[in-house]
Amino acid sequence: MTQTGATDQPFLTDVETLRQRAKAHVEGGVVTDTYRGDAGRTIEILQSVLATEIVCVLRYTQHSIVATGLSSDSVKNEFAQHAKEEQEHAMQVAERINQLGGVPDFNPQTLTGRSAAEYQTGDDMATMIRENLVAERIAIDHYRELIRYFGDDDPATRVMLEEILAVEEEHASDMLDLLEAHGGGS
């Protein structure tokens, strides 16, 4: 079976060639000859994503504990749910770093320096909600840029980030709703 077009290259590699390549470079794990990305650069980028997610876990967790005021139980629960989802994102990213041959960096001393989001707290619920919304908006823009960057060169990383982005957009929507409900809207 050949691809029609100018190259006359086979569209699919024969199975025997695929087997030979897999056996010859087994130590490469998921990074095969057909991986078009730069695994080292991808790992470096994902270390920043990991730090961002961990900082978000910490911020949401802290907010879920200290939020007080009218309707604070529902807001605390929302913060706690977001912390759980951010933790799941962190684990996905850490697993991808590992798959690509890297070691996920959980070093607390360097987290905020590597994170796109800041660790900000507040004295009142509206300030906490606003800080979380700001962080979600940063993550949304950052992940959109990374999705474009990875494109077809690393579809597995791109798809993972697309899935995380969808949840971050939900989080931003939730925070905007909470901000409006708690008098912190513009």
Number of C-alpha atoms within 10 A of each C-alpha: 9 10 11 10 7 6 9 9 12 11 11 10 10 10 9 9 10 12 10 11 13 16 10 10 12 12 11 13 12 14 18 13 10 9 13 13 17 14 17 13 10 19 22 17 14 23 24 20 25 28 27 26 26 26 27 29 25 16 23 27 18 18 27 23 14 16 21 15 11 10 12 16 14 12 21 21 14 19 27 19 17 24 24 16 19 25 19 16 25 26 16 17 25 22 15 21 24 14 16 18 17 18 14 20 17 14 9 11 7 11 21 17 13 18 20 20 26 19 19 19 18 14 11 13 25 20 16 25 28 21 21 29 22 18 23 23 18 16 24 21 12 15 20 14 11 19 20 10 14 19 14 14 14 19 15 13 22 20 14 15 22 17 11 21 21 12 18 24 16 13 24 21 15 17 24 19 13 21 21 13 12 18 10 15 12 5
